[in-house]
Amino acid sequence: MDPLKYFLPQVWFTILALFLFLYVMLDGFDLGVGILSITASDDERRGILMTSLGNVWDANETWLVLMGGALFGAFPLAYGTILQALYIPIMIMIFGLIFRAVAFEFREHSETKFLWNIAFGGGSFLAAIGQGFALGAILEGIAVDSAGHFIGGTWDWLSLRSLLVALTLIQGYVLIGSTYLILKTEGELQTTHYSTARISAITTFVGAVYLTVTTPIFSESVRTKLFEAPLVYIFASIPLLGALLIFLLLKSLYLEQENSPFVWTLLLFFISFLGLGLVVFPYIIPTQITIYQAAASPSSLVFMIIFVGFLIPIMLAYNIYNYIVFRGKVIDLH
């Protein structure tokens, strides 16, 4: 294989993984806070939860848009196949994001807030479960022909394992949302989210353990890859690190620390994505289409790298500046 045709798809696989991680990390706590708002005891508490996100949520979603555009440009075959196979869960996600965005804009100016409360919480839940079903279906595998085109059915994405992936992802979002709210709130509201963080940490860990144990059992290709040296040592260390981080997270929650729970949760998300990336690579659609088969022409990939090379630092700088400006506690609706 031409070295450039071998190297550039790997670069773009890494870039897409970065975009996906940044989106899940940043919009993950947005969605988690939205799901938690469903259980808020009154409108004032729900308003504080929404206020904690009011100045950052739209910037966080930018990474999803960028990831979709990058997938279309770098791996057009995978883009077309994935969207055709996952049309329903992707539309569920999009409608959920729309409901959430509209709720942010209209709830504050509405006298009757019930409808917008449902739109915010329900939209966050729909977006999270749509993403979970999409991730589960991709990990399960998408039916394609020899040219890489989708040949499966409309409901192939719906299975018991994709449901378990979706539920685990929702619990992960609730966990990161809870630890974010520990940072942003105080008093009784903060105490409530220490409790939700403890519960979601345990449920997320249980779901992750189940998926980690059963994936090699049900997938021969993953099983073969996992037990090949030297990757076996890397894959063995990731669950151990995850268990250690869960212990440190629960300890920090028990001691009611403010900053540590969010840090441990981010590290949990990071090693989960690291393990997922190592399992999937070099496939863009697991066990069916590799990044080399789905990649655009080298000239297109080089052109996009030049463009993205300017864009990523600007977006990162904006995100960092945004969080610096709006740092600190949210103590009331204003």
C-alpha positions as CSV (number, residue, x, y, z in Angstrom):
1,M,0.0,0.0,0.0
2,D,1.2,3.5,-0.8
3,P,2.6,5.0,2.5
4,L,0.4,8.1,2.1
5,K,-2.8,6.0,1.6
6,Y,-1.8,4.1,4.7
7,F,-0.9,7.1,6.9
8,L,-3.6,9.6,6.2
9,P,-6.6,7.4,7.1
10,Q,-4.9,6.7,10.4
11,V,-4.5,10.4,11.0
12,W,-8.2,11.0,10.3
13,F,-9.3,8.1,12.4
14,T,-7.4,9.7,15.3
15,I,-9.0,13.1,14.5
16,L,-12.5,11.7,14.4
17,A,-11.8,9.9,17.7
18,L,-10.7,13.2,19.2
19,F,-13.9,15.0,18.0
20,L,-16.1,12.1,19.4
21,F,-14.4,12.2,22.7
22,L,-14.6,15.9,23.1
23,Y,-18.3,15.8,22.2
24,V,-19.1,13.0,24.6
25,M,-17.1,14.6,27.4
26,L,-18.6,18.1,26.9
27,D,-22.1,17.5,25.7
28,G,-22.2,14.4,27.9
29,F,-22.6,16.4,31.1
30,D,-25.1,18.7,29.2
31,L,-27.3,15.6,28.5
32,G,-26.7,14.2,32.0
33,V,-27.9,17.5,33.6
34,G,-30.9,17.4,31.2
35,I,-31.8,13.9,32.3
36,L,-31.4,14.8,35.9
37,S,-33.7,17.7,35.5
38,I,-36.6,15.3,35.0
39,T,-36.2,14.3,38.7
40,A,-35.8,17.9,40.0
41,S,-38.3,18.5,42.8
42,D,-39.4,22.0,41.7
43,D,-39.0,24.6,39.0
44,E,-36.4,26.7,40.9
45,R,-34.0,23.7,41.1
46,R,-34.7,22.8,37.5
47,G,-34.0,26.5,36.6
48,I,-30.6,26.4,38.4
49,L,-29.7,23.2,36.5
50,M,-30.5,24.8,33.2
51,T,-28.7,28.0,34.2
52,S,-25.5,26.0,34.9
53,L,-25.5,25.1,31.2
54,G,-26.9,28.2,29.6
55,N,-23.7,29.7,28.4
56,V,-21.8,26.5,27.3
57,W,-24.2,24.0,25.9
58,D,-24.3,25.3,22.3
59,A,-20.5,25.4,22.1
60,N,-20.3,21.8,23.3
61,E,-22.6,20.7,20.4
62,T,-20.2,22.2,17.9
63,W,-18.0,19.1,18.2
64,L,-20.8,16.8,17.0
65,V,-21.3,19.0,13.9
66,L,-17.6,19.0,13.2
67,M,-17.4,15.2,13.6
68,G,-20.3,14.7,11.1
69,G,-18.6,16.9,8.6
70,A,-15.2,15.3,9.1
71,L,-16.7,11.8,8.7
72,F,-18.4,12.9,5.4
73,G,-15.2,14.3,4.0
74,A,-12.7,11.8,5.2
75,F,-14.7,8.5,5.0
76,P,-17.6,9.1,2.6
77,L,-18.4,5.4,2.2
78,A,-18.7,4.9,5.9
79,Y,-20.8,8.1,6.2
80,G,-23.3,6.9,3.7
81,T,-23.5,3.4,5.1
82,I,-23.8,4.4,8.7
83,L,-26.5,7.0,8.1
84,Q,-28.6,4.6,6.0
85,A,-28.2,1.8,8.6
86,L,-28.9,4.1,11.6
87,Y,-31.4,6.5,10.2
88,I,-33.9,6.0,13.1
89,P,-31.6,6.4,16.1
90,I,-29.9,9.3,14.4
91,M,-33.2,11.0,13.9
92,I,-34.2,10.3,17.5
93,M,-31.0,12.0,18.6
94,I,-31.5,15.0,16.3
95,F,-35.1,15.5,17.5
96,G,-33.9,15.3,21.1
97,L,-31.3,17.9,20.5
98,I,-33.8,20.2,18.8
99,F,-36.3,19.8,21.7
100,R,-33.5,20.6,24.2
101,A,-32.3,23.7,22.3
102,V,-35.8,25.1,22.0
103,A,-36.4,24.6,25.7
104,F,-33.3,26.6,26.5
105,E,-34.5,29.5,24.4
106,F,-38.2,29.6,25.4
107,R,-38.4,28.3,29.0
108,E,-37.1,31.5,30.6
109,H,-39.7,33.7,28.8
110,S,-42.7,31.4,29.4
111,E,-45.2,31.7,32.2
112,T,-46.1,28.1,32.0
113,K,-42.8,26.2,32.1
114,F,-44.2,22.6,32.2
115,L,-44.0,22.0,28.5
116,W,-40.4,23.3,28.3
117,N,-39.4,21.3,31.3
118,I,-40.6,18.2,29.4
119,A,-38.8,19.3,26.2
120,F,-35.5,19.9,28.1
121,G,-35.5,16.6,30.1
122,G,-37.2,14.5,27.5
123,G,-35.0,15.9,24.7
124,S,-31.9,15.2,26.6
125,F,-33.0,11.6,27.2
126,L,-33.9,11.1,23.6
127,A,-30.6,12.4,22.4
128,A,-28.7,10.1,24.8
129,I,-30.7,7.0,24.0
130,G,-30.4,7.7,20.2
131,Q,-26.6,7.9,20.6
132,G,-26.5,4.8,22.7
133,F,-28.5,2.7,20.1
134,A,-26.2,4.1,17.3
135,L,-23.1,3.1,19.2
136,G,-24.4,-0.3,20.1
137,A,-25.4,-1.0,16.5
138,I,-22.0,0.0,15.2
139,L,-20.3,-2.2,17.7
140,E,-22.6,-5.1,16.8
141,G,-21.8,-4.7,13.1
142,I,-23.6,-3.3,10.1
143,A,-24.6,-5.6,7.2
144,V,-22.9,-4.5,4.0
145,D,-22.2,-6.0,0.5
146,S,-18.8,-6.4,-1.1
147,A,-18.9,-2.7,-2.1
148,G,-19.5,-1.5,1.5
149,H,-23.2,-0.5,0.9
150,F,-25.8,-1.2,3.5
151,I,-28.0,-4.3,2.8
152,G,-29.6,-4.8,6.2
153,G,-33.1,-4.0,7.5
154,T,-34.7,-0.9,9.0
155,W,-34.6,-2.3,12.5
156,D,-31.2,-4.0,12.5
157,W,-29.9,-1.4,15.1
158,L,-32.4,-2.6,17.7
159,S,-31.2,-5.5,19.7
160,L,-30.7,-6.5,23.4
161,R,-27.0,-5.6,23.3
162,S,-27.6,-2.2,21.7
163,L,-30.2,-1.5,24.4
164,L,-27.7,-2.4,27.1
165,V,-25.1,-0.1,25.4
166,A,-27.7,2.7,25.3
167,L,-28.6,2.2,29.0
168,T,-25.0,2.2,30.0
169,L,-24.3,5.4,28.1
170,I,-27.3,7.1,29.7
171,Q,-25.9,6.1,33.1
172,G,-22.5,7.5,32.1
173,Y,-24.1,10.8,31.1
174,V,-25.9,11.0,34.4
175,L,-22.6,10.3,36.2
176,I,-20.7,13.1,34.4
177,G,-23.7,15.4,34.7
178,S,-23.9,14.7,38.5
179,T,-20.2,15.4,39.0
180,Y,-20.5,18.6,36.9
181,L,-23.4,19.8,39.1
182,I,-21.3,19.0,42.3
183,L,-18.9,21.6,40.9
184,K,-21.6,24.1,40.0
185,T,-24.1,24.0,42.9
186,E,-24.0,24.1,46.7
187,G,-26.1,23.2,49.7
188,E,-29.0,20.8,49.4
189,L,-28.8,20.6,45.6
190,Q,-25.2,19.7,45.7
191,T,-25.9,17.0,48.3
192,T,-28.6,15.5,46.1
193,H,-26.1,15.1,43.2
194,Y,-23.5,13.5,45.4
195,S,-26.2,10.8,45.8
196,T,-27.0,10.6,42.1
197,A,-23.3,10.4,41.3
198,R,-22.8,7.4,43.7
199,I,-25.7,5.5,42.2
200,S,-24.8,6.2,38.6
201,A,-21.2,5.4,39.2
202,I,-22.2,1.9,40.3
203,T,-24.7,1.3,37.5
204,T,-22.3,2.6,34.9
205,F,-19.6,0.3,36.3
206,V,-22.0,-2.7,36.2
207,G,-23.0,-2.0,32.6
208,A,-19.3,-1.5,31.6
209,V,-18.2,-4.8,33.2
210,Y,-21.0,-6.7,31.5
211,L,-20.2,-5.3,28.1
212,T,-16.4,-5.8,28.6
213,V,-17.0,-9.5,29.5
214,T,-19.6,-10.4,26.9
215,T,-18.1,-8.6,23.9
216,P,-15.2,-11.1,23.4
217,I,-17.7,-13.9,23.9
218,F,-20.1,-12.8,21.1
219,S,-17.5,-11.4,18.7
220,E,-14.9,-13.7,17.3
221,S,-12.8,-10.9,15.7
222,V,-12.7,-9.0,19.0
223,R,-11.8,-12.2,20.9
224,T,-9.0,-12.9,18.5
225,K,-7.6,-9.4,18.7
226,L,-7.9,-9.1,22.5
227,F,-5.8,-12.2,23.2
228,E,-2.9,-11.4,20.8
229,A,0.4,-10.2,22.3
230,P,1.3,-7.5,23.0
231,L,-2.3,-6.0,22.8
232,V,-3.5,-8.5,25.4
233,Y,-1.5,-6.6,28.1
234,I,-2.9,-3.3,27.1
235,F,-6.5,-4.6,27.0
236,A,-5.9,-6.3,30.4
237,S,-4.7,-3.0,32.0
238,I,-7.7,-0.9,30.8
239,P,-10.3,-2.7,33.0
240,L,-7.9,-2.7,36.0
241,L,-7.5,1.1,35.5
242,G,-11.2,1.5,35.2
243,A,-11.8,-0.4,38.5
244,L,-9.2,1.8,40.2
245,L,-10.8,5.0,38.9
246,I,-14.2,3.8,40.1
247,F,-12.8,3.2,43.5
248,L,-11.2,6.7,43.6
249,L,-14.4,8.2,42.3
250,L,-16.5,6.6,45.0
251,K,-14.0,7.5,47.7
252,S,-14.0,11.2,46.6
253,L,-17.9,11.2,46.6
254,Y,-17.9,9.6,50.1
255,L,-15.5,12.4,51.3
256,E,-17.7,14.9,49.5
257,Q,-14.9,16.5,47.5
258,E,-15.9,18.9,44.8
259,N,-13.3,18.8,42.1
260,S,-12.0,15.2,42.2
261,P,-15.2,13.4,41.2
262,F,-15.4,15.3,37.9
263,V,-11.7,14.6,37.2
264,W,-12.0,10.9,37.9
265,T,-15.1,10.7,35.7
266,L,-13.3,12.4,32.8
267,L,-10.5,9.9,33.1
268,L,-13.0,7.0,33.1
269,F,-14.5,8.3,29.9
270,F,-11.0,8.7,28.4
271,I,-9.8,5.1,29.1
272,S,-13.2,3.8,27.9
273,F,-12.7,5.6,24.6
274,L,-9.1,4.5,24.4
275,G,-10.1,0.8,24.8
276,L,-13.0,1.2,22.3
277,G,-10.7,2.8,19.8
278,L,-8.1,0.0,20.1
279,V,-10.8,-2.6,19.7
280,V,-12.3,-1.0,16.6
281,F,-9.1,0.0,14.8
282,P,-8.5,-0.4,11.8
283,Y,-12.3,-0.6,11.1
284,I,-14.5,2.4,10.6
285,I,-17.4,0.0,10.5
286,P,-16.4,-2.9,12.8
287,T,-15.4,-6.2,11.0
288,Q,-16.8,-4.9,7.7
289,I,-15.1,-1.8,6.3
290,T,-11.6,-0.6,7.2
291,I,-10.5,3.0,7.3
292,Y,-8.3,2.3,4.2
293,Q,-11.3,1.0,2.2
294,A,-13.6,3.9,3.2
295,A,-11.1,6.8,3.0
296,A,-11.4,9.6,0.5
297,S,-8.5,10.4,-1.9
298,P,-5.2,11.5,-0.4
299,S,-5.5,15.0,-1.9
300,S,-8.9,15.4,-0.2
301,L,-7.5,14.2,3.2
302,V,-4.5,16.5,3.0
303,F,-6.7,19.5,2.1
304,M,-9.0,18.8,5.0
305,I,-6.1,18.4,7.4
306,I,-4.9,21.9,6.5
307,F,-8.3,23.3,7.2
308,V,-8.9,21.4,10.4
309,G,-5.4,22.2,11.6
310,F,-6.5,25.9,11.8
311,L,-9.9,25.2,13.1
312,I,-9.2,22.9,16.1
313,P,-7.0,25.4,18.0
314,I,-9.6,28.1,17.5
315,M,-12.4,25.9,18.8
316,L,-10.4,24.6,21.7
317,A,-9.4,28.2,22.7
318,Y,-13.0,29.3,22.5
319,N,-14.2,26.4,24.7
320,I,-11.5,27.0,27.2
321,Y,-12.2,30.8,27.3
322,N,-15.9,30.1,27.7
323,Y,-15.4,27.9,30.7
324,I,-13.0,30.4,32.3
325,V,-15.5,33.2,31.9
326,F,-18.4,31.3,33.3
327,R,-16.6,29.4,36.0
328,G,-17.9,29.3,39.6
329,K,-21.1,28.3,41.4
330,V,-24.6,28.9,40.2
331,I,-26.4,30.0,43.3
332,D,-29.7,31.2,41.8
333,L,-31.6,31.5,38.6
334,H,-29.6,34.5,37.5
